């Protein structure tokens, strides 16, 4: 699955846990991540999800809070600044030691905004990796869903993301 590692769990980078509990883990190949870079690594989930169809969503969400027309109430507006959706065949995922490893390899848009939280303007930008496991076939059923917050740092003077994607095979 990975050309330069003996095990997905042995990859360098950062390991993230889901936003709200759960047993999944995201192992990133490299950090920090910048606009224009590859968001790559694996999501580790329990083996019982092997064979499920997998959907990966990478979403850049802009949230702004403002005052609504009703006195004393606030409104929250969310909009997507950028997103990507990838579908994977769950029967082709690597299994090891009671875990299934879901490969992630998404090139972020070079002009997408980085993660931010401007409290003064009451707006923020979040990057979310959402993973769903779905029972294949006509009897569609969501078996599993988890979200990871990924920090996308502002691009600096050095060129990021140039070249080829990491060695990830699906």
N, C-alpha and C positions, 0 to 999 in steps of 0.2 A: 504494500500500500504506500509506503513512504520509502523513497530511495535511499536516504541516508540515516535511517534509524532502525534499530532492531525491534522496537516496540513503540506504539504511539504514546504510551505513558512516559517514555524516556525523552520526549522532545523538549528542546529548550523553550524559553518564553515564560508566559504567565498562565496560571491556572485560575479560572474564575468559577464561582458558584452561581447558581441561578438567583434571580432577583428575589424570589419568594420560596425558599426552601427547596426540597427535592433532592434527588440523588444524582442528578446529572452534573457533569463538570465540563468546562470548556478549557482546552489546552491550546493556547495560542503559540504559533511558531516563533513569532517575533513581536516585541513591543519596543517602543511605542508604535502606534498605527497613526498614519497621517492621511489626509485626503490624497488620493492618487495611489496609495499603497494597496497591497494585497492584505486582506483580512483572511488569514489562513491558520489552520490547525485542525483539531478534531474535537467533537463533542462525545463524551463518554456517557453512555446510558446503560441501564440494566439489560442483560441478555434477552429478557422476555420480549423485547421490542424488535428482535431480529425478524426480518420478513415483512415488517410493516413498511408501507410507503412513507418516505420521509420528505417533508417540506421544510426548507430553510428560507427564512425571510431576514434580510438585512435592511433595517429601516433607520433613516435619519428623520427624527420627528422634532418639529418646532412647536413649542407650547408657549402661548402667551396668555397672561391673566389680565383682564381689564374689568372695568366697572360696567355693569349692565344698566339698562334703563330703569330697572326697579331699584328704589332706594335701599342702600345697605347691602346689596348683593353683588357678587362678582361673577364674571363668566370666564370660562377657560376655553380657548381655541387651540385645537391641534391640527397641524397640517404636515404632510410628508414633504420633505425637501429632496429626498432621494430614497429609492428602495430597489432591491433586487430579490428575485424569487428563484430558488433552485429546487428541482425535484430529483430525488434519488431513489433507486431501486433498493429497498431494504434487504432483499435476498442476497445482494452483492456486498454487503457491509462486512468488515472484518470483525470476527469474534475472538475474544481472548479472556480467560480467567473470569468468566461470568459477566463480561461486559461486551457491548457492541460499540464500535468506533465509527462515528459519522464524520466523514471528511468535510471540511469547510475550505473553500477557495473562492473568494469574491474580491474583485478589484473595485475599490471605492472610487467614485468619481473625483477627479482632481479639483473640480470647482465646488464640491460639497462643503458645507460649513463644518468646522470642528465642534466637539462637545463644548458647551458653554452654559453658564448660569448667571444671567445678569439680573440680580435682585432689584436693582434700582429701576430698570425698565420692566420688571416682572415678566421676563421671558427666558426660555432656556432651549437648548438644542441637545437632544439625547440620541445616542446610537444604540440600537437594540438588535441583537441576534435572537430570533425566535425560531424554535425547533418544534415541529409537530410530527408525531407518528400516527399514521392513519391506517386502519384495517383496509387492505386492498379489496377490490371487487365491488359488486353492486350493493353490498351491505356496509356502506361507508360508516365508519365510526371513528371519532377522535379518541385515540388510545392514550395519548401523552402530549403535553405541551409545556414548554418551559421557555423563559426569556433570560437573556444575559445582557447586562449593560456593558457596553464596550466603550472605552475612552478613545476618542479620536482627537489627537493633539493637532494644533495648528502646524501647517507646513513651515519649515524654516528655509534658510537660504540654500541648503543642500538639496539636490534633486532626490526625491523619494519615488519608489515604485517603478523605476526604470527597469526594463528588461523583461524577463520571462517570469511566469508564475512559479510558485514552489512546486516541487515534485509531488503532486497529489493525483492519484488515479481514482476514478470512480468505477 
